[in-house]
Amino acid sequence: MYWGKVIGTLLGAATLKPMLALLGLILGHQFDRGFQSRYRAFSDAGTRTGMLPDGFAPALFQCMGHLAKADGRVTEDEIRAARGVMHRLNLGPAAVRRAIGHFEEGKSATFAFAATLKRVRRDALRRPEHRLLFVRLLLEVGLSKPRMRAKERALIWEACTAFDIGRVELAQLEAMLRAQKGFRQSPAGDADRDRVHSAYAVLGVAPDASNSDIKKAYRRLMNQSHPDKLAASKPDAKALAAAEQKTREVRSAYELLKARRSIR
């Protein structure tokens, strides 16, 4: 968890006063530490379905569909946000199709939102971090549009009440997500996004590749470019330097994606 440090430092630096930038870093670090202990089961980099209890994903996407339809119309922003969650949960093609089906089920006027929350709380969400993750991912859809309406906010709070999540915890989640959204839309966020895209390109994988595929690409490239592997061919100094540079690039790209996607 690093968003607190990034945002705190940027806000402090915007004042052009080094001491305030340092203070922002310190406060951001404390913020990150508090969130990390509470949300260790997931990160902004991504969460794997293998870490989640059975029944989590179906109920989540049903409730997402219901939330998106609450104001009468599902927007492209909401669909994009739901797709983003599917990607971060590392769903395969078949699981994505099922998730889309659950999303459509939730859009039905007869969908039992309260009963679904009660059932998933009883059957799947016994751990507090799973309940917080469920609400956080719902909130991402609610915040995907320029303004979250009263009906949508009421549904988010209904989920919090069902999962014993208080208003302070909800406010912390919303503040964190809004800060992340603001950062991503800033010049610094553009630069960060470019670094991530570059990392995928270095490894030769698409952004929707699975964590397993990223690991395989990393190992394959390290096997091909590591200077020790070239020793038998007695490369000249130029070839050796190029291999070392490639190895550094591959390792750096993998470490970045490993942190962002919680690859283990």
Summary of the structure (lengths in Angstrom):
residues: 264
radius of gyration: 21.2
end to end distance: 15.5
largest distance: 71.2
contacts: 795
relative contact order: 0.10
helix: 75%
strand: 0%
